[in-house]
Amino acid sequence: MVDINSIRPAMPVVGSEDLEFAVVDRVLGDEMIELNRDAQGMHHYIPMNWVTVVDDKVHVDRPGREAMRQWSLTPPCGPPCGHLA
């Protein structure tokens, strides 16, 4: 089990091929990670159950390209959640 308290803002997120594909913005509750905004100003969200290891990076269980195809554009608590300070 991954310690969610060890996930910090600005940590790189890497896929199973060990290539960075995102950066942590913040952890939402105990089930989702909000990723930094992309070039279009959109946040993306990945579930904690994808995370396999946290060291100086957040490692997920799938290649980055696959993760980017599967990530969510909607926060788990609905659109207002993604705009909390």
Biopython code that builds the backbone (N, CA, C, O; Angstrom):
import numpy as np
from Bio.PDB.StructureBuilder import StructureBuilder

atoms = [
    (1, "MET", "N", (0.851, -1.190, 0.000)),
    (1, "MET", "CA", (0.000, 0.000, 0.000)),
    (1, "MET", "C", (0.889, 1.243, 0.000)),
    (1, "MET", "O", (1.879, 1.318, 0.729)),
    (2, "VAL", "N", (0.523, 2.195, -0.815)),
    (2, "VAL", "CA", (1.283, 3.433, -0.947)),
    (2, "VAL", "C", (0.842, 4.423, 0.122)),
    (2, "VAL", "O", (-0.350, 4.558, 0.395)),
    (3, "ASP", "N", (1.805, 5.115, 0.727)),
    (3, "ASP", "CA", (1.509, 6.156, 1.711)),
    (3, "ASP", "C", (1.193, 7.448, 0.966)),
    (3, "ASP", "O", (2.094, 8.096, 0.434)),
    (4, "ILE", "N", (-0.084, 7.824, 0.926)),
    (4, "ILE", "CA", (-0.463, 9.021, 0.169)),
    (4, "ILE", "C", (0.151, 10.281, 0.747)),
    (4, "ILE", "O", (0.283, 11.277, 0.035)),
    (5, "ASN", "N", (0.528, 10.269, 2.015)),
    (5, "ASN", "CA", (1.158, 11.440, 2.628)),
    (5, "ASN", "C", (2.554, 11.699, 2.074)),
    (5, "ASN", "O", (3.110, 12.778, 2.278)),
    (6, "SER", "N", (3.122, 10.727, 1.381)),
    (6, "SER", "CA", (4.447, 10.916, 0.790)),
    (6, "SER", "C", (4.371, 11.554, -0.598)),
    (6, "SER", "O", (5.402, 11.878, -1.186)),
    (7, "ILE", "N", (3.163, 11.733, -1.119)),
    (7, "ILE", "CA", (2.980, 12.378, -2.422)),
    (7, "ILE", "C", (2.867, 13.882, -2.198)),
    (7, "ILE", "O", (2.017, 14.352, -1.442)),
    (8, "ARG", "N", (3.739, 14.621, -2.869)),
    (8, "ARG", "CA", (3.823, 16.071, -2.687)),
    (8, "ARG", "C", (3.592, 16.809, -4.006)),
    (8, "ARG", "O", (3.842, 16.261, -5.079)),
    (9, "PRO", "N", (3.115, 18.050, -3.922)),
    (9, "PRO", "CA", (3.005, 18.865, -5.133)),
    (9, "PRO", "C", (4.360, 18.979, -5.835)),
    (9, "PRO", "O", (5.408, 19.006, -5.189)),
    (10, "ALA", "N", (4.320, 19.043, -7.142)),
    (10, "ALA", "CA", (5.484, 19.195, -8.017)),
    (10, "ALA", "C", (6.292, 17.910, -8.202)),
    (10, "ALA", "O", (7.333, 17.938, -8.859)),
    (11, "MET", "N", (5.838, 16.781, -7.638)),
    (11, "MET", "CA", (6.529, 15.509, -7.876)),
    (11, "MET", "C", (6.238, 15.039, -9.297)),
    (11, "MET", "O", (5.098, 15.125, -9.754)),
    (12, "PRO", "N", (7.254, 14.541, -10.000)),
    (12, "PRO", "CA", (7.008, 13.966, -11.321)),
    (12, "PRO", "C", (6.197, 12.676, -11.211)),
    (12, "PRO", "O", (6.326, 11.930, -10.240)),
    (13, "VAL", "N", (5.370, 12.427, -12.208)),
    (13, "VAL", "CA", (4.619, 11.175, -12.305)),
    (13, "VAL", "C", (5.186, 10.432, -13.508)),
    (13, "VAL", "O", (5.238, 10.971, -14.613)),
    (14, "VAL", "N", (5.614, 9.182, -13.283)),
    (14, "VAL", "CA", (6.234, 8.403, -14.348)),
    (14, "VAL", "C", (5.449, 7.125, -14.600)),
    (14, "VAL", "O", (4.873, 6.532, -13.688)),
    (15, "GLY", "N", (5.443, 6.720, -15.861)),
    (15, "GLY", "CA", (4.783, 5.477, -16.231)),
    (15, "GLY", "C", (5.680, 4.281, -15.973)),
    (15, "GLY", "O", (6.799, 4.422, -15.480)),
    (16, "SER", "N", (5.180, 3.110, -16.309)),
    (16, "SER", "CA", (5.917, 1.869, -16.065)),
    (16, "SER", "C", (7.214, 1.799, -16.863)),
    (16, "SER", "O", (8.089, 0.991, -16.550)),
    (17, "GLU", "N", (7.350, 2.640, -17.894)),
    (17, "GLU", "CA", (8.582, 2.698, -18.662)),
    (17, "GLU", "C", (9.567, 3.699, -18.061)),
    (17, "GLU", "O", (10.629, 3.948, -18.633)),
    (18, "ASP", "N", (9.213, 4.279, -16.898)),
    (18, "ASP", "CA", (10.030, 5.231, -16.134)),
    (18, "ASP", "C", (10.236, 6.567, -16.845)),
    (18, "ASP", "O", (11.253, 7.230, -16.641)),
    (19, "LEU", "N", (9.281, 6.960, -17.672)),
    (19, "LEU", "CA", (9.320, 8.258, -18.339)),
    (19, "LEU", "C", (8.250, 9.160, -17.739)),
    (19, "LEU", "O", (7.113, 8.736, -17.531)),
    (20, "GLU", "N", (8.621, 10.402, -17.464)),
    (20, "GLU", "CA", (7.676, 11.357, -16.874)),
    (20, "GLU", "C", (6.598, 11.734, -17.885)),
    (20, "GLU", "O", (6.889, 12.010, -19.049)),
    (21, "PHE", "N", (5.345, 11.741, -17.420)),
    (21, "PHE", "CA", (4.246, 12.174, -18.283)),
    (21, "PHE", "C", (3.368, 13.229, -17.619)),
    (21, "PHE", "O", (2.469, 13.771, -18.261)),
    (22, "ALA", "N", (3.612, 13.527, -16.348)),
    (22, "ALA", "CA", (2.795, 14.516, -15.645)),
    (22, "ALA", "C", (3.518, 14.950, -14.373)),
    (22, "ALA", "O", (4.570, 14.421, -14.014)),
    (23, "VAL", "N", (2.913, 15.938, -13.705)),
    (23, "VAL", "CA", (3.430, 16.457, -12.438)),
    (23, "VAL", "C", (2.256, 16.590, -11.473)),
    (23, "VAL", "O", (1.179, 17.050, -11.853)),
    (24, "VAL", "N", (2.471, 16.188, -10.234)),
    (24, "VAL", "CA", (1.429, 16.267, -9.205)),
    (24, "VAL", "C", (1.118, 17.722, -8.879)),
    (24, "VAL", "O", (2.027, 18.524, -8.665)),
    (25, "ASP", "N", (-0.157, 18.056, -8.844)),
    (25, "ASP", "CA", (-0.605, 19.341, -8.314)),
    (25, "ASP", "C", (-0.965, 19.146, -6.846)),
    (25, "ASP", "O", (-0.477, 19.868, -5.976)),
    (26, "ARG", "N", (-1.834, 18.154, -6.575)),
    (26, "ARG", "CA", (-2.224, 17.854, -5.194)),
    (26, "ARG", "C", (-2.949, 16.517, -5.144)),
    (26, "ARG", "O", (-3.366, 15.975, -6.168)),
    (27, "VAL", "N", (-3.088, 16.002, -3.931)),
    (27, "VAL", "CA", (-3.851, 14.780, -3.693)),
    (27, "VAL", "C", (-5.252, 15.195, -3.267)),
    (27, "VAL", "O", (-5.417, 16.076, -2.423)),
    (28, "LEU", "N", (-6.252, 14.560, -3.849)),
    (28, "LEU", "CA", (-7.648, 14.836, -3.502)),
    (28, "LEU", "C", (-8.174, 13.666, -2.684)),
    (28, "LEU", "O", (-8.402, 12.581, -3.218)),
    (29, "GLY", "N", (-8.363, 13.886, -1.401)),
    (29, "GLY", "CA", (-8.841, 12.817, -0.536)),
    (29, "GLY", "C", (-7.829, 11.693, -0.482)),
    (29, "GLY", "O", (-6.623, 11.935, -0.439)),
    (30, "ASP", "N", (-8.317, 10.463, -0.483)),
    (30, "ASP", "CA", (-7.400, 9.324, -0.446)),
    (30, "ASP", "C", (-7.511, 8.460, -1.697)),
    (30, "ASP", "O", (-7.015, 7.333, -1.724)),
    (31, "GLU", "N", (-8.166, 8.992, -2.737)),
    (31, "GLU", "CA", (-8.389, 8.171, -3.925)),
    (31, "GLU", "C", (-7.902, 8.756, -5.239)),
    (31, "GLU", "O", (-7.788, 8.014, -6.215)),
    (32, "MET", "N", (-7.608, 10.050, -5.314)),
    (32, "MET", "CA", (-7.246, 10.656, -6.598)),
    (32, "MET", "C", (-6.061, 11.607, -6.447)),
    (32, "MET", "O", (-5.831, 12.190, -5.388)),
    (33, "ILE", "N", (-5.324, 11.739, -7.542)),
    (33, "ILE", "CA", (-4.247, 12.719, -7.645)),
    (33, "ILE", "C", (-4.632, 13.690, -8.750)),
    (33, "ILE", "O", (-4.954, 13.287, -9.867)),
    (34, "GLU", "N", (-4.592, 14.970, -8.421)),
    (34, "GLU", "CA", (-4.813, 16.003, -9.427)),
    (34, "GLU", "C", (-3.452, 16.363, -10.004)),
    (34, "GLU", "O", (-2.508, 16.647, -9.267)),
    (35, "LEU", "N", (-3.361, 16.350, -11.328)),
    (35, "LEU", "CA", (-2.119, 16.671, -12.009)),
    (35, "LEU", "C", (-2.131, 18.130, -12.436)),
    (35, "LEU", "O", (-3.193, 18.724, -12.624)),
    (36, "ASN", "N", (-0.926, 18.711, -12.588)),
    (36, "ASN", "CA", (-0.825, 20.110, -12.999)),
    (36, "ASN", "C", (-1.559, 20.348, -14.309)),
    (36, "ASN", "O", (-1.762, 19.432, -15.106)),
    (37, "ARG", "N", (-1.946, 21.580, -14.507)),
    (37, "ARG", "CA", (-2.666, 21.959, -15.724)),
    (37, "ARG", "C", (-1.798, 21.723, -16.959)),
    (37, "ARG", "O", (-0.579, 21.892, -16.926)),
    (38, "ASP", "N", (-2.456, 21.330, -18.043)),
    (38, "ASP", "CA", (-1.744, 21.144, -19.306)),
    (38, "ASP", "C", (-1.721, 22.465, -20.080)),
    (38, "ASP", "O", (-2.150, 23.495, -19.559)),
    (39, "ALA", "N", (-1.230, 22.439, -21.302)),
    (39, "ALA", "CA", (-1.109, 23.651, -22.114)),
    (39, "ALA", "C", (-2.461, 24.317, -22.377)),
    (39, "ALA", "O", (-2.520, 25.520, -22.631)),
    (40, "GLN", "N", (-3.540, 23.542, -22.317)),
    (40, "GLN", "CA", (-4.885, 24.094, -22.519)),
    (40, "GLN", "C", (-5.523, 24.549, -21.208)),
    (40, "GLN", "O", (-6.684, 24.958, -21.193)),
    (41, "GLY", "N", (-4.779, 24.480, -20.120)),
    (41, "GLY", "CA", (-5.292, 24.928, -18.828)),
    (41, "GLY", "C", (-6.159, 23.912, -18.103)),
    (41, "GLY", "O", (-6.858, 24.259, -17.151)),
    (42, "MET", "N", (-6.120, 22.653, -18.545)),
    (42, "MET", "CA", (-6.958, 21.609, -17.950)),
    (42, "MET", "C", (-6.170, 20.779, -16.940)),
    (42, "MET", "O", (-5.025, 20.402, -17.187)),
    (43, "HIS", "N", (-6.800, 20.500, -15.800)),
    (43, "HIS", "CA", (-6.251, 19.517, -14.867)),
    (43, "HIS", "C", (-6.642, 18.130, -15.360)),
    (43, "HIS", "O", (-7.636, 17.962, -16.067)),
    (44, "HIS", "N", (-5.841, 17.137, -14.975)),
    (44, "HIS", "CA", (-6.163, 15.737, -15.230)),
    (44, "HIS", "C", (-6.099, 15.022, -13.892)),
    (44, "HIS", "O", (-5.441, 15.495, -12.966)),
    (45, "TYR", "N", (-6.774, 13.894, -13.784)),
    (45, "TYR", "CA", (-6.894, 13.167, -12.514)),
    (45, "TYR", "C", (-6.593, 11.698, -12.741)),
    (45, "TYR", "O", (-7.067, 11.091, -13.702)),
    (46, "ILE", "N", (-5.787, 11.131, -11.832)),
    (46, "ILE", "CA", (-5.518, 9.697, -11.883)),
    (46, "ILE", "C", (-5.863, 9.089, -10.527)),
    (46, "ILE", "O", (-5.689, 9.730, -9.491)),
    (47, "PRO", "N", (-6.352, 7.852, -10.538)),
    (47, "PRO", "CA", (-6.709, 7.209, -9.271)),
    (47, "PRO", "C", (-5.467, 6.718, -8.528)),
    (47, "PRO", "O", (-4.473, 6.332, -9.144)),
    (48, "MET", "N", (-5.538, 6.739, -7.214)),
    (48, "MET", "CA", (-4.439, 6.253, -6.381)),
    (48, "MET", "C", (-4.136, 4.786, -6.652)),
    (48, "MET", "O", (-2.993, 4.363, -6.480)),
    (49, "ASN", "N", (-5.122, 3.995, -7.071)),
    (49, "ASN", "CA", (-4.849, 2.570, -7.274)),
    (49, "ASN", "C", (-3.939, 2.304, -8.472)),
    (49, "ASN", "O", (-3.530, 1.161, -8.676)),
    (50, "TRP", "N", (-3.615, 3.308, -9.261)),
    (50, "TRP", "CA", (-2.604, 3.166, -10.305)),
    (50, "TRP", "C", (-1.195, 3.257, -9.732)),
    (50, "TRP", "O", (-0.250, 2.748, -10.335)),
    (51, "VAL", "N", (-1.042, 3.897, -8.579)),
    (51, "VAL", "CA", (0.282, 4.177, -8.013)),
    (51, "VAL", "C", (0.873, 2.901, -7.417)),
    (51, "VAL", "O", (0.237, 2.216, -6.616)),
    (52, "THR", "N", (2.104, 2.604, -7.828)),
    (52, "THR", "CA", (2.787, 1.402, -7.334)),
    (52, "THR", "C", (3.861, 1.729, -6.314)),
    (52, "THR", "O", (4.049, 0.987, -5.351)),
    (53, "VAL", "N", (4.572, 2.840, -6.518)),
    (53, "VAL", "CA", (5.690, 3.231, -5.658)),
    (53, "VAL", "C", (5.750, 4.745, -5.609)),
    (53, "VAL", "O", (5.453, 5.424, -6.593)),
    (54, "VAL", "N", (6.139, 5.271, -4.445)),
    (54, "VAL", "CA", (6.434, 6.694, -4.325)),
    (54, "VAL", "C", (7.828, 6.802, -3.725)),
    (54, "VAL", "O", (8.073, 6.336, -2.613)),
    (55, "ASP", "N", (8.742, 7.422, -4.474)),
    (55, "ASP", "CA", (10.067, 7.736, -3.957)),
    (55, "ASP", "C", (10.273, 9.217, -4.251)),
    (55, "ASP", "O", (9.557, 10.042, -3.684)),
    (56, "ASP", "N", (11.199, 9.583, -5.095)),
    (56, "ASP", "CA", (11.287, 10.980, -5.512)),
    (56, "ASP", "C", (10.338, 11.260, -6.673)),
    (56, "ASP", "O", (10.231, 12.394, -7.141)),
    (57, "LYS", "N", (9.653, 10.214, -7.131)),
    (57, "LYS", "CA", (8.648, 10.295, -8.191)),
    (57, "LYS", "C", (7.442, 9.465, -7.785)),
    (57, "LYS", "O", (7.518, 8.624, -6.889)),
    (58, "VAL", "N", (6.334, 9.715, -8.457)),
    (58, "VAL", "CA", (5.142, 8.877, -8.305)),
    (58, "VAL", "C", (5.134, 7.922, -9.500)),
    (58, "VAL", "O", (5.028, 8.356, -10.647)),
    (59, "HIS", "N", (5.244, 6.632, -9.229)),
    (59, "HIS", "CA", (5.285, 5.611, -10.275)),
    (59, "HIS", "C", (3.900, 4.990, -10.425)),
    (59, "HIS", "O", (3.256, 4.639, -9.436)),
    (60, "VAL", "N", (3.447, 4.856, -11.679)),
    (60, "VAL", "CA", (2.157, 4.215, -11.923)),
    (60, "VAL", "C", (2.356, 2.892, -12.659)),
    (60, "VAL", "O", (3.425, 2.622, -13.206)),
    (61, "ASP", "N", (1.312, 2.084, -12.661)),
    (61, "ASP", "CA", (1.384, 0.702, -13.135)),
    (61, "ASP", "C", (1.196, 0.513, -14.633)),
    (61, "ASP", "O", (1.030, -0.615, -15.097)),
    (62, "ARG", "N", (1.219, 1.600, -15.395)),
    (62, "ARG", "CA", (1.003, 1.505, -16.840)),
    (62, "ARG", "C", (1.900, 2.516, -17.553)),
    (62, "ARG", "O", (2.352, 3.480, -16.935)),
    (63, "PRO", "N", (2.160, 2.310, -18.829)),
    (63, "PRO", "CA", (2.952, 3.289, -19.573)),
    (63, "PRO", "C", (2.275, 4.660, -19.576)),
    (63, "PRO", "O", (1.049, 4.752, -19.511)),
    (64, "GLY", "N", (3.063, 5.704, -19.649)),
    (64, "GLY", "CA", (2.534, 7.061, -19.632)),
    (64, "GLY", "C", (1.502, 7.330, -20.710)),
    (64, "GLY", "O", (0.484, 7.970, -20.446)),
    (65, "ARG", "N", (1.749, 6.848, -21.926)),
    (65, "ARG", "CA", (0.779, 7.070, -23.018)),
    (65, "ARG", "C", (-0.575, 6.452, -22.691)),
    (65, "ARG", "O", (-1.621, 7.045, -22.956)),
    (66, "GLU", "N", (-0.541, 5.264, -22.117)),
    (66, "GLU", "CA", (-1.794, 4.604, -21.732)),
    (66, "GLU", "C", (-2.481, 5.379, -20.612)),
    (66, "GLU", "O", (-3.698, 5.563, -20.637)),
    (67, "ALA", "N", (-1.706, 5.830, -19.636)),
    (67, "ALA", "CA", (-2.269, 6.609, -18.527)),
    (67, "ALA", "C", (-2.935, 7.880, -19.045)),
    (67, "ALA", "O", (-4.010, 8.256, -18.577)),
    (68, "MET", "N", (-2.300, 8.541, -20.008)),
    (68, "MET", "CA", (-2.874, 9.772, -20.554)),
    (68, "MET", "C", (-4.157, 9.505, -21.333)),
    (68, "MET", "O", (-5.031, 10.370, -21.393)),
    (69, "ARG", "N", (-4.285, 8.333, -21.925)),
    (69, "ARG", "CA", (-5.542, 7.986, -22.615)),
    (69, "ARG", "C", (-6.656, 7.692, -21.618)),
    (69, "ARG", "O", (-7.836, 7.862, -21.924)),
    (70, "GLN", "N", (-6.270, 7.247, -20.419)),
    (70, "GLN", "CA", (-7.261, 6.793, -19.445)),
    (70, "GLN", "C", (-7.544, 7.784, -18.320)),
    (70, "GLN", "O", (-8.515, 7.608, -17.584)),
    (71, "TRP", "N", (-6.727, 8.816, -18.170)),
    (71, "TRP", "CA", (-6.959, 9.720, -17.049)),
    (71, "TRP", "C", (-8.287, 10.447, -17.203)),
    (71, "TRP", "O", (-8.855, 10.516, -18.293)),
    (72, "SER", "N", (-8.761, 10.978, -16.107)),
    (72, "SER", "CA", (-10.053, 11.663, -16.091)),
    (72, "SER", "C", (-9.839, 13.162, -16.235)),
    (72, "SER", "O", (-8.833, 13.702, -15.777)),
    (73, "LEU", "N", (-10.788, 13.822, -16.869)),
    (73, "LEU", "CA", (-10.773, 15.282, -16.964)),
    (73, "LEU", "C", (-11.672, 15.918, -15.916)),
    (73, "LEU", "O", (-11.707, 17.141, -15.786)),
    (74, "THR", "N", (-12.396, 15.099, -15.172)),
    (74, "THR", "CA", (-13.346, 15.585, -14.175)),
    (74, "THR", "C", (-12.911, 15.145, -12.788)),
    (74, "THR", "O", (-12.641, 13.963, -12.575)),
    (75, "PRO", "N", (-12.836, 16.079, -11.832)),
    (75, "PRO", "CA", (-12.481, 15.685, -10.467)),
    (75, "PRO", "C", (-13.531, 14.743, -9.887)),
    (75, "PRO", "O", (-14.691, 14.781, -10.296)),
    (76, "PRO", "N", (-13.131, 13.901, -8.940)),
    (76, "PRO", "CA", (-14.052, 12.912, -8.382)),
    (76, "PRO", "C", (-15.258, 13.516, -7.682)),
    (76, "PRO", "O", (-16.298, 12.866, -7.579)),
    (77, "CYS", "N", (-15.138, 14.743, -7.201)),
    (77, "CYS", "CA", (-16.252, 15.368, -6.479)),
    (77, "CYS", "C", (-17.012, 16.350, -7.366)),
    (77, "CYS", "O", (-17.821, 17.130, -6.863)),
    (78, "GLY", "N", (-16.767, 16.326, -8.676)),
    (78, "GLY", "CA", (-17.445, 17.222, -9.594)),
    (78, "GLY", "C", (-16.603, 18.450, -9.887)),
    (78, "GLY", "O", (-15.610, 18.690, -9.200)),
    (79, "PRO", "N", (-16.974, 19.232, -10.888)),
    (79, "PRO", "CA", (-16.175, 20.375, -11.317)),
    (79, "PRO", "C", (-15.783, 21.373, -10.229)),
    (79, "PRO", "O", (-14.655, 21.863, -10.274)),
    (80, "PRO", "N", (-16.635, 21.711, -9.249)),
    (80, "PRO", "CA", (-16.186, 22.688, -8.248)),
    (80, "PRO", "C", (-14.972, 22.221, -7.451)),
    (80, "PRO", "O", (-14.163, 23.044, -7.024)),
    (81, "CYS", "N", (-14.833, 20.920, -7.247)),
    (81, "CYS", "CA", (-13.726, 20.376, -6.464)),
    (81, "CYS", "C", (-12.387, 20.773, -7.070)),
    (81, "CYS", "O", (-11.452, 21.102, -6.340)),
    (82, "GLY", "N", (-12.285, 20.748, -8.372)),
    (82, "GLY", "CA", (-11.037, 21.058, -9.046)),
    (82, "GLY", "C", (-10.620, 22.505, -8.930)),
    (82, "GLY", "O", (-9.505, 22.859, -9.313)),
    (83, "HIS", "N", (-11.494, 23.347, -8.411)),
    (83, "HIS", "CA", (-11.189, 24.770, -8.309)),
    (83, "HIS", "C", (-10.982, 25.227, -6.876)),
    (83, "HIS", "O", (-10.929, 26.428, -6.612)),
    (84, "LEU", "N", (-10.865, 24.284, -5.944)),
    (84, "LEU", "CA", (-10.608, 24.663, -4.554)),
    (84, "LEU", "C", (-9.182, 25.140, -4.412)),
    (84, "LEU", "O", (-8.292, 24.644, -5.103)),
    (85, "ALA", "N", (-8.950, 26.081, -3.539)),
    (85, "ALA", "CA", (-7.591, 26.593, -3.314)),
    (85, "ALA", "C", (-6.816, 25.654, -2.425)),
    (85, "ALA", "O", (-5.652, 25.913, -2.120)),
]
sb = StructureBuilder()
sb.init_structure("model")
sb.init_model(0)
sb.init_chain("A")
sb.init_seg("    ")
for serial, (resi, resn, name, xyz) in enumerate(atoms, 1):
    if name == "N":
        sb.init_residue(resn, " ", resi, " ")
    sb.init_atom(name, np.array(xyz, "f"), 0.0, 1.0, " ", f" {name:<3s}", serial, name[0])
structure = sb.get_structure()
